[in-house]
């Protein structure tokens, strides 16, 4: 019995260590951690809409880099899109975009009483472009998205949904006082959250 309790305690400590937020000096790991912790983000495009053409336009999108849990995900933000959506129409003209994800979406900042604008409530800004995934990556994107957003599977088929990914070219991390940290895509993909 004592051995079982010790094993359970060790498992609990291990789970807590895995779920712990990375320290501020590990910016690439923080970026991976925040993305994997978030189910949605704000995607900003350059509007192609009449009256807004060329102006910034932000919209909320469900995202996933893999099934939830401590295994970490791929680091690739996947999206489920339709050409009927206004931001997707912008992307058809100019595929460049930015994506912001924040721990304000999770219980972490509320638990610590951090305002969403407080740097300790970490947020990540990705710059890059949105591209449709190829057939070989579609199953990975589907598993990533439908595991976190199961209702997507029942969305109207006549909307011609497709899987896309955010191709990351630049990463900025704000997770502590003192300003943004720059992380390269190479650094980002080489770490686990």
SULHU-V736124 format. One record per pair of residues at least 4 apart in sequence whose ideal C-beta (glycine too) atoms are under 8 Angstrom apart, sorted by the first residue. I is the first residue (numbers start at 1). J is the second residue. D is the distance in whole Angstrom. If there is no record, write none. Layout:
BEGIN
{{I | J | D} {I | J | D}}
END
This chain:
BEGIN
{{1 | 5 | 7} {2 | 6 | 6} {3 | 7 | 6} {4 | 8 | 6} {5 | 9 | 6} {6 | 10 | 6} {7 | 11 | 6} {8 | 12 | 6} {9 | 13 | 7} {10 | 14 | 6} {11 | 15 | 6} {12 | 16 | 6} {13 | 17 | 6} {14 | 18 | 6} {15 | 19 | 6} {15 | 70 | 7} {16 | 20 | 6} {18 | 70 | 4} {19 | 70 | 7} {21 | 30 | 8} {21 | 33 | 6} {21 | 103 | 8} {21 | 108 | 7} {21 | 122 | 7} {22 | 26 | 4} {22 | 29 | 4} {22 | 30 | 5} {22 | 33 | 5} {22 | 193 | 7} {24 | 30 | 7} {24 | 175 | 5} {24 | 176 | 4} {26 | 30 | 6} {26 | 191 | 8} {27 | 31 | 6} {27 | 173 | 4} {27 | 175 | 7} {27 | 181 | 4} {27 | 183 | 5} {27 | 187 | 8} {28 | 32 | 7} {28 | 171 | 8} {28 | 183 | 5} {28 | 187 | 4} {28 | 188 | 5} {28 | 190 | 7} {28 | 191 | 5} {29 | 33 | 6} {29 | 191 | 5} {29 | 192 | 7} {29 | 193 | 6} {30 | 34 | 6} {30 | 122 | 6} {30 | 124 | 8} {30 | 173 | 5} {30 | 175 | 5} {31 | 35 | 6} {31 | 124 | 5} {31 | 171 | 5} {31 | 173 | 5} {31 | 183 | 5} {31 | 188 | 6} {32 | 36 | 6} {32 | 72 | 7} {32 | 73 | 8} {32 | 75 | 5} {32 | 188 | 6} {32 | 191 | 6} {32 | 192 | 7} {32 | 193 | 4} {33 | 37 | 6} {33 | 193 | 4} {34 | 38 | 6} {34 | 101 | 6} {34 | 102 | 7} {34 | 103 | 6} {34 | 122 | 5} {34 | 123 | 7} {34 | 124 | 5} {34 | 175 | 8} {35 | 63 | 8} {35 | 65 | 5} {35 | 73 | 7} {35 | 75 | 7} {35 | 77 | 6} {35 | 101 | 6} {35 | 124 | 6} {35 | 193 | 8} {36 | 65 | 6} {36 | 66 | 7} {36 | 72 | 6} {36 | 73 | 4} {36 | 75 | 8} {36 | 193 | 5} {37 | 103 | 6} {37 | 105 | 8} {37 | 106 | 5} {37 | 108 | 8} {37 | 193 | 8} {38 | 63 | 7} {38 | 101 | 4} {38 | 102 | 7} {38 | 103 | 8} {38 | 105 | 5} {38 | 106 | 7} {39 | 62 | 6} {39 | 63 | 7} {39 | 64 | 7} {39 | 105 | 7} {39 | 148 | 5} {39 | 149 | 7} {40 | 60 | 6} {40 | 61 | 6} {40 | 62 | 5} {40 | 63 | 6} {40 | 101 | 8} {40 | 105 | 7} {41 | 60 | 7} {41 | 61 | 6} {41 | 63 | 5} {41 | 77 | 7} {41 | 99 | 5} {41 | 100 | 6} {41 | 101 | 4} {41 | 102 | 8} {42 | 58 | 5} {42 | 59 | 7} {42 | 60 | 6} {42 | 61 | 8} {42 | 99 | 7} {42 | 100 | 5} {43 | 58 | 7} {43 | 59 | 6} {43 | 60 | 8} {43 | 61 | 5} {43 | 79 | 8} {43 | 87 | 6} {43 | 97 | 6} {43 | 98 | 7} {43 | 99 | 5} {43 | 130 | 8} {44 | 56 | 6} {44 | 57 | 7} {44 | 58 | 4} {44 | 59 | 8} {44 | 97 | 6} {44 | 98 | 5} {44 | 99 | 8} {44 | 100 | 8} {45 | 56 | 8} {45 | 57 | 5} {45 | 58 | 8} {45 | 59 | 7} {45 | 87 | 5} {45 | 90 | 4} {45 | 91 | 6} {45 | 94 | 7} {45 | 96 | 8} {45 | 97 | 5} {46 | 54 | 6} {46 | 55 | 7} {46 | 56 | 7} {46 | 57 | 7} {46 | 90 | 6} {46 | 93 | 8} {46 | 94 | 5} {46 | 96 | 7} {47 | 52 | 4} {47 | 53 | 6} {47 | 54 | 7} {47 | 55 | 5} {47 | 56 | 7} {47 | 57 | 4} {47 | 90 | 5} {48 | 53 | 6} {48 | 89 | 6} {48 | 90 | 5} {48 | 92 | 7} {48 | 93 | 4} {48 | 94 | 7} {49 | 53 | 7} {49 | 57 | 7} {49 | 86 | 7} {49 | 89 | 7} {49 | 90 | 7} {52 | 57 | 6} {57 | 86 | 8} {57 | 87 | 7} {57 | 90 | 6} {59 | 85 | 8} {59 | 86 | 7} {59 | 87 | 4} {61 | 79 | 5} {61 | 81 | 8} {61 | 87 | 8} {62 | 79 | 7} {62 | 80 | 7} {62 | 145 | 7} {62 | 148 | 7} {62 | 149 | 5} {62 | 152 | 7} {63 | 77 | 5} {63 | 78 | 7} {63 | 79 | 6} {63 | 99 | 7} {63 | 101 | 7} {63 | 145 | 8} {63 | 166 | 8} {64 | 73 | 8} {64 | 77 | 8} {64 | 78 | 5} {64 | 144 | 4} {64 | 145 | 5} {64 | 147 | 7} {64 | 148 | 5} {64 | 149 | 7} {65 | 73 | 4} {65 | 74 | 5} {65 | 75 | 6} {65 | 76 | 6} {65 | 77 | 6} {65 | 78 | 7} {65 | 144 | 6} {66 | 71 | 7} {66 | 72 | 7} {66 | 73 | 3} {66 | 74 | 5} {66 | 143 | 8} {66 | 144 | 5} {66 | 147 | 8} {67 | 71 | 8} {67 | 73 | 8} {67 | 143 | 7} {67 | 144 | 7} {67 | 147 | 4} {67 | 148 | 7} {68 | 147 | 7} {68 | 148 | 6} {72 | 192 | 5} {72 | 193 | 5} {73 | 144 | 7} {73 | 193 | 7} {74 | 140 | 7} {74 | 144 | 7} {75 | 188 | 6} {75 | 189 | 6} {76 | 165 | 5} {76 | 166 | 7} {76 | 168 | 8} {77 | 99 | 6} {77 | 101 | 8} {77 | 126 | 7} {77 | 165 | 7} {77 | 166 | 4} {77 | 168 | 8} {78 | 133 | 7} {78 | 140 | 8} {78 | 141 | 4} {78 | 144 | 5} {78 | 145 | 5} {78 | 163 | 6} {78 | 164 | 7} {78 | 165 | 5} {78 | 166 | 8} {79 | 130 | 7} {79 | 145 | 8} {79 | 163 | 7} {79 | 164 | 5} {79 | 165 | 7} {79 | 166 | 7} {80 | 141 | 8} {80 | 145 | 5} {80 | 149 | 7} {80 | 152 | 5} {80 | 155 | 8} {80 | 161 | 6} {80 | 162 | 8} {80 | 163 | 6} {80 | 164 | 8} {81 | 85 | 6} {81 | 88 | 5} {81 | 130 | 8} {81 | 161 | 7} {81 | 162 | 6} {81 | 163 | 8} {81 | 164 | 5} {82 | 88 | 6} {82 | 159 | 4} {82 | 160 | 6} {82 | 161 | 5} {82 | 162 | 7} {83 | 88 | 6} {83 | 89 | 7} {83 | 92 | 7} {83 | 160 | 6} {84 | 88 | 7} {84 | 159 | 6} {84 | 160 | 8} {85 | 89 | 7} {86 | 90 | 7} {87 | 91 | 6} {88 | 92 | 7} {89 | 93 | 7} {90 | 94 | 7} {91 | 95 | 5} {91 | 97 | 7} {91 | 130 | 5} {95 | 129 | 4} {95 | 130 | 5} {95 | 131 | 7} {96 | 127 | 8} {96 | 128 | 7} {96 | 129 | 5} {97 | 127 | 8} {97 | 128 | 7} {97 | 129 | 7} {97 | 130 | 6} {97 | 166 | 7} {98 | 125 | 6} {98 | 126 | 6} {98 | 127 | 5} {98 | 128 | 8} {99 | 125 | 7} {99 | 126 | 4} {99 | 128 | 8} {99 | 166 | 5} {100 | 123 | 6} {100 | 124 | 7} {100 | 125 | 5} {100 | 126 | 8} {101 | 105 | 7} {101 | 123 | 7} {101 | 124 | 5} {101 | 126 | 8} {102 | 109 | 8} {102 | 116 | 6} {102 | 121 | 7} {102 | 122 | 7} {102 | 123 | 4} {102 | 124 | 8} {103 | 108 | 5} {103 | 109 | 5} {103 | 121 | 5} {103 | 122 | 5} {103 | 123 | 7} {104 | 109 | 5} {104 | 114 | 8} {104 | 116 | 4} {104 | 121 | 5} {104 | 123 | 7} {107 | 111 | 5} {108 | 112 | 7} {108 | 114 | 8} {108 | 121 | 7} {109 | 113 | 8} {109 | 114 | 4} {109 | 115 | 8} {109 | 116 | 6} {109 | 118 | 8} {109 | 120 | 8} {109 | 121 | 4} {110 | 114 | 8} {112 | 120 | 7} {112 | 121 | 8} {114 | 118 | 4} {114 | 120 | 5} {114 | 121 | 4} {115 | 121 | 7} {116 | 121 | 6} {116 | 123 | 8} {117 | 121 | 7} {119 | 174 | 5} {119 | 175 | 6} {119 | 176 | 6} {119 | 177 | 5} {120 | 175 | 7} {120 | 176 | 7} {120 | 177 | 8} {122 | 173 | 7} {122 | 174 | 7} {122 | 175 | 4} {123 | 174 | 6} {123 | 175 | 8} {124 | 171 | 7} {124 | 172 | 7} {124 | 173 | 6} {124 | 174 | 8} {125 | 171 | 7} {125 | 172 | 4} {125 | 174 | 8} {125 | 180 | 8} {126 | 166 | 6} {126 | 168 | 5} {126 | 170 | 7} {126 | 171 | 6} {127 | 168 | 8} {127 | 169 | 6} {127 | 170 | 4} {127 | 171 | 8} {128 | 166 | 6} {128 | 167 | 5} {128 | 168 | 5} {128 | 169 | 4} {128 | 170 | 7} {129 | 166 | 8} {129 | 167 | 5} {129 | 169 | 7} {130 | 164 | 5} {130 | 165 | 7} {130 | 166 | 6} {130 | 167 | 7} {131 | 164 | 6} {131 | 165 | 6} {131 | 167 | 6} {132 | 162 | 6} {132 | 163 | 7} {132 | 164 | 5} {133 | 137 | 4} {133 | 138 | 5} {133 | 140 | 8} {133 | 141 | 5} {133 | 163 | 5} {133 | 164 | 6} {133 | 165 | 5} {134 | 138 | 7} {137 | 141 | 6} {137 | 163 | 8} {137 | 165 | 7} {138 | 142 | 6} {138 | 163 | 5} {139 | 143 | 6} {140 | 144 | 6} {141 | 145 | 6} {141 | 163 | 4} {141 | 164 | 8} {141 | 165 | 7} {142 | 146 | 6} {142 | 163 | 6} {143 | 147 | 6} {144 | 148 | 7} {145 | 149 | 6} {145 | 152 | 6} {145 | 163 | 7} {146 | 150 | 6} {146 | 152 | 6} {146 | 153 | 5} {151 | 155 | 7} {152 | 161 | 8} {155 | 159 | 7} {155 | 161 | 6} {157 | 161 | 8} {168 | 185 | 5} {168 | 188 | 7} {169 | 185 | 7} {170 | 182 | 8} {170 | 185 | 8} {171 | 182 | 7} {171 | 183 | 4} {171 | 184 | 7} {171 | 185 | 7} {171 | 188 | 6} {172 | 180 | 5} {172 | 181 | 7} {172 | 182 | 6} {172 | 183 | 8} {173 | 180 | 7} {173 | 181 | 4} {173 | 182 | 8} {173 | 183 | 6} {174 | 179 | 8} {174 | 180 | 5} {174 | 181 | 8} {175 | 181 | 7} {183 | 187 | 5} {183 | 188 | 5} {184 | 188 | 7} {185 | 189 | 6} {186 | 190 | 6} {187 | 191 | 7}}
END
